[in-house]
Amino acid sequence: MSVDCYTEVVHHYTDWYQEYSDGTVAYIYTEYNGSTETQVCYDDPPTGSGGGGGGSGSTYDEYVGKRLILIDSTFKNNPCLDSVYQQAGQAITFKNILQNFDEEFSVAHLKLSAGVSQTNPGANAVTLAPKDYIIEIMFNPNKLNRSKLEIARTLIHELIHAEMWRKVMSLLDNGANLDGLKKSEWTQKLSNGDYPGIFDYYTRFGVNGFQHESMAAHYRGIIENAIKEFDSSLNNQTYEALAWVGLTNTRSWTTNLTQAQRTYYTNALTNYRNNASTNCN
């Protein structure tokens, strides 16, 4: 009895979908994840397509569908926010963060909405503390009279907040809620976790201060890359200045930069805003 072998090649794809609060799901994009090869041997080779024939091969495409994040109708029905999100979703840096909320592996679901925060009504957007496995980013609809690039900057800034909360949630075993979590419990869970950097900044700056301090010190490059992918028409000085927005109360800004450097970035931001369109739609 002869044994015939052939190589089976499978190309792996992920179809990403967007889930909306009304229950509808929309296709976003397809990601290619590489291929695998398997040597298949038969004592009695199969007939027809897909095998046998003394070393002939077969090629298949395998698609897996995954939902990305939850989109509230207040966000979806806002032309500015929806437009910025759709454009940003094509950039690799935004994709890399969003995919951390893949429904199959993530400890949290990400939700985007629009509304005015009762505790911080002047904010461009707020990322709410996790509750019931949901991390919600709420954009202020009264703060959209800015350029699309600045709103994209707000999006990546808030996504980094959400990513930090996701990491914290991975250390919790209380239903993913932060309500009522005592300081001793914070310290115990973070100190025994997989993110020593978060614990370090939490120890130095507390639960209300560690995220911006960490972002200013370690994430500005990610913000710069994301907004450069969103709009590549500007110079590096402008991207650097935009990355500092929202982080000027941190030690990285007040202590690590000289007055000349702070003036440099402030002037660059002012120059950009004086010339940028504020029509987001």
Residue pairs with C-beta under 8 A, 6 or more apart in sequence:
1 43
1 44
2 43
3 41
3 42
3 43
4 41
4 42
4 45
4 52
4 53
4 54
5 39
5 40
5 41
5 42
5 55
6 39
6 40
6 51
6 52
6 53
6 55
6 56
6 57
6 58
7 37
7 38
7 39
7 40
7 55
7 57
7 58
8 37
8 38
8 39
8 40
8 51
8 57
8 58
8 59
8 60
9 35
9 36
9 37
9 57
9 58
9 59
9 60
10 35
10 36
10 37
10 38
10 59
10 60
10 61
10 62
11 32
11 34
11 35
11 59
11 60
11 61
11 62
12 32
12 33
12 34
12 35
12 36
12 62
12 64
13 30
13 31
13 32
13 33
13 61
13 62
13 63
13 64
14 30
14 31
14 33
14 63
14 64
14 65
14 66
15 27
15 30
15 63
15 64
15 65
15 66
16 27
16 28
16 29
16 30
16 31
16 66
16 67
16 68
16 99
17 25
17 26
17 27
17 28
17 65
17 66
17 67
17 68
18 25
18 26
18 27
18 28
18 67
18 68
18 69
18 71
19 25
19 67
19 68
19 69
19 70
19 71
20 26
20 70
20 71
20 72
20 73
20 76
21 70
21 71
21 72
21 73
21 76
22 73
25 67
28 68
28 89
29 89
29 90
30 63
31 95
40 51
42 51
42 52
45 51
45 52
45 53
46 52
49 58
50 58
51 58
66 102
66 103
66 104
67 103
68 98
68 99
68 101
68 102
68 110
69 98
69 101
69 109
69 110
69 111
69 112
70 109
70 110
70 111
70 112
70 134
71 85
71 111
71 112
72 111
72 112
72 113
72 114
74 113
74 114
74 115
74 141
75 81
75 82
75 85
75 112
75 113
75 114
75 139
76 82
78 114
78 139
78 141
78 144
79 281
80 144
80 148
80 151
80 280
80 281
81 112
81 114
81 139
81 144
81 151
83 148
83 280
83 281
84 148
84 151
84 152
84 155
84 280
85 112
85 155
87 148
87 152
87 230
88 94
88 152
88 155
88 156
88 226
88 230
89 95
89 98
91 226
91 229
91 230
92 229
93 156
93 222
93 225
93 226
93 229
94 155
94 156
94 159
94 226
94 229
94 230
97 156
97 159
97 160
97 162
97 163
98 110
98 159
100 106
100 163
100 166
101 108
101 109
101 110
101 135
101 162
101 166
103 109
106 166
107 133
107 166
107 169
107 170
107 176
108 130
108 133
108 134
108 135
108 162
108 165
108 166
108 169
108 176
109 133
109 134
109 135
110 134
110 135
110 136
110 137
110 162
111 134
111 135
111 136
111 137
112 136
112 137
112 139
113 136
113 137
113 138
113 139
114 138
114 139
114 140
114 141
115 138
115 139
115 140
115 141
116 140
116 141
116 142
117 123
117 126
117 138
117 140
119 126
120 126
121 140
122 140
123 140
123 143
124 139
124 140
124 143
124 146
124 151
124 154
124 246
125 137
125 138
125 139
125 140
125 143
125 154
125 155
125 157
125 158
126 137
126 138
126 140
126 158
127 135
127 136
127 137
127 138
127 158
127 161
127 162
127 165
128 135
128 136
128 137
128 138
129 165
129 178
130 165
130 168
130 169
130 176
130 177
130 178
131 176
131 177
131 178
131 179
132 175
132 176
132 177
133 169
133 175
133 176
135 162
135 165
135 166
135 169
137 155
137 158
137 159
137 161
137 162
139 151
139 154
144 151
144 280
145 278
145 280
146 278
146 280
147 273
147 276
147 277
147 278
147 280
148 230
148 231
148 280
149 227
149 230
149 231
149 234
149 242
149 276
150 242
150 245
150 273
150 276
151 280
152 226
152 227
152 230
152 231
153 223
153 226
153 227
153 242
153 243
153 245
156 222
156 223
156 226
156 227
157 215
157 223
157 245
157 246
160 215
160 219
160 222
160 223
161 211
161 215
164 198
164 211
164 214
164 215
167 195
167 198
168 178
168 190
168 195
168 198
169 176
170 193
170 194
171 189
171 190
171 192
171 193
171 194
171 195
172 178
172 181
172 189
174 181
183 207
186 202
186 207
187 202
187 203
190 198
190 199
190 202
191 199
193 199
197 214
197 218
198 210
198 214
201 210
201 211
201 213
201 214
202 210
204 210
204 213
205 213
212 246
212 247
212 249
212 250
213 250
213 251
213 252
215 247
215 250
216 244
216 247
216 250
216 251
216 252
216 253
217 250
217 252
220 240
220 243
220 244
220 247
221 243
223 242
223 243
224 236
224 239
224 240
224 242
224 243
227 239
227 242
227 243
228 234
228 239
234 272
237 264
237 268
238 268
238 269
238 271
238 272
240 265
240 268
241 265
241 266
241 268
241 269
241 272
242 269
242 272
244 253
244 265
244 269
245 269
247 253
248 254
248 262
253 262
257 265
